[in-house]
Amino acid sequence: MADDRTGHILDSALTVFSQYGYAKTTMQDIARAAGMSRAALYLHFASKEDLFRAGSRWAHSRALGQADASLAEQGDVMSRVDAAMAAYFGELMAQISSSVHGRELLDAGLAITGDIVSEANAALVARLVSALDGAAAAGEVRFSTVDATAEDLALLLLAVADGLQKTIADPAVWRERRALFLRLVRAAITPPSGIGS
């Protein structure tokens, strides 16, 4: 996790990237927003790309922390999974979705930080699998009805949420569609009352 100064720089950089887009943002813009000289900024980050990668890693770490908190809450597994995914994607998309440069930032993220995104997504899938497997062991859900595993479902949930996020600009519509898909999954894997897995 970043120290306070680095966190301030990364938060400032996200604000500037959202304001100007990746291509037009300069290290001088970020330094100014962070309240430091460009030379001081270069002591922390060697290039705009390094800073963007660090920002992505930091944002994904925070998003995973939010997902962990949601999965640790009380309640049925699908409600916790829904909250975890909403927290994960919400944390990542909050500032980007409100920017006119959001699409450019997402594209830059894929080109520059694809490995970081893949690692974080894999970590989210592992967390979802753990929660789903725990619920299956407790008889709360049953995967045999859909001939799937917890990992199959976690990967599908991530793919659908990611696909919706890339095709739907309105966060409210994204949430509605994600909620619909989760209701379908819940109906498919939740055993009728009184029947175990």
N, C-alpha and C positions, 0 to 999 in steps of 0.2 A: 504494500500500500504506500502511496505517496506521502511525503512529509507535508507540513502545512504550506511551505513556500512553493513546493512543486505542485501541490493541489491547487493553489491559487493561480499559478501559471496555466495549468491545464484547464481550469474553469474559465479563465480569461480567454484562452485560445479557442475553446468551444464557442464562446460568445462571438468572437471575431470571425471564426469560420462560418458560423450561422449567419452573420451579418453580410459578409462579402463572398462567401463560397471558398472552396479550397484553392482554386487557381489564382484568384485575385488577392488572397490574404498574403501578407508579407510578414517576415519576422519582426519588422519594425512596428507593424500594426499590433501584433501580439505583445511586444515589449511595452508599447504605449498603454495598452489595455491592462497589462499586469503591473503598471507603475514602476517600470524598471528600464534601464538602458538596453539597447540591442546587444551590446557587448556582454552585459550581465546575463541576458537570455541565452546567448551562445555558450555561456559557462554551464548551463543546465542542459541544453539540447543543441546538437551539432547542426541540425537542419530542420526545416519545416516538416519534412517527412518523418524524422525522428520524433518530433513533437506530436505530430498527428498519430503516430503509432502508440506513443506513450499515453496519449489521451484516450485512444481506443481501448487499450489494455486497462486503464483506470476506470473508464466508463463500464466496461464489461465486468470488472471486479465488483464495482458497486451494484450493478444489476444482479449479479449472482448472489450478493449479500441480501438484496431485497427478496429474491426468490427463496433463499434459505429461510428467511424470516417468515414468509408466507407458508412454506411447507411445514414449519414448526408449529404453526397455529393449531388450534383444536378444530375439529370438524371432519366431514367426510372427505375422502381422498380427492374426488373430482373437484370439490370446492377449493381445496388447498392447491391442487394442480392449476386450476383456473387462476387463482390469485397469484400463484408463483409466476405463471406465464405473463399475466397482465403486468406484474411488477417488473419482470425482466425486460419485456419489450417496452413498457411504459417508461422505464428509466432510460433506456437507450434512445427512445424516439421523442422524448419530451421536447427538447430544444430543436432538434432537426426537423420535426414535422411542422413546427411553426415558422420555419425559415423558407423564404422563396428559393433558397439554394439547397433545399433538402435533398432533391434528386441528385444533384451534383455531389453532395457530401456522401450520400449512400454509394454512388458509383465510385468515388475516391476511396471510400471505405473498403469496397470490394477489391479494388486494384491494389491498394497500399497495405491494408490490414486484413486481408482475407484469412491469413493463418491465425491471427488473433481471434477473429470472429468464429472460425472453425473450432478452435480450442475451447472458447467460451460456450459455444453451442453444445459441444460434446460434454462439457461439465454440467450444463443444464440437463441434458438428456440423462446423464448418470444420476442426477438428483431426482429426476422424475421417475426413473426406473426403480430407484430405492423406495420411493414413496408408494408407487404402484405395487411393487412386490410385497411390501409390508401390508398393504391393504388386502392383497390376495391371500396372504398367509392368515390374516384375521377373518377371512370369509366375506369381506366387504365388497370385493369385486371378483369376477370370474372371467378369465381370458379364454377359456375353452369354448365359450359360446361364439366367439369370433375367430377361433383358431389362430390366436396371436399370442405374443409374449408381451411382457411389460415394456421391453425395449422396442418392439414393433410399434406399440401404441405411442410411446414417448417420441420416437422418431417421426411418426405421422403427425402428432400434435405440433411438434416443432416445425415440420415442413408446411403444414397448413397455416400456422400463425405467421411464419416467415413469408409465405406466398401472399397471404392477405395483406401483410404490411407493405409488400413491394407493389401491390396493385391497387390498394385503396388508400387515398390520401387523407380522408376524413377519419380521425381517430375514433369518433363515435360509431361510425359504420364498421370500422375494423373490429371494435369491441363487440358489436352486435353479431357479426358473422362468426367471430371466434367463439362467442357464447353459444351460438346455434350449433356449431360443430361439437363443442364439448357436451352439449345436451344429447346429441346423437351418440357420442361415445359412451356417455354415462348410461343411456338406455340400453346400449348393446352389452355392456359388461357388468351391470349391476344385477345380481341374482334377485329373483322375486323374494319377498319377505319370507324369512324362515328357512330359506334354502342356502346351504353353505357352498363353498367353491369346490 
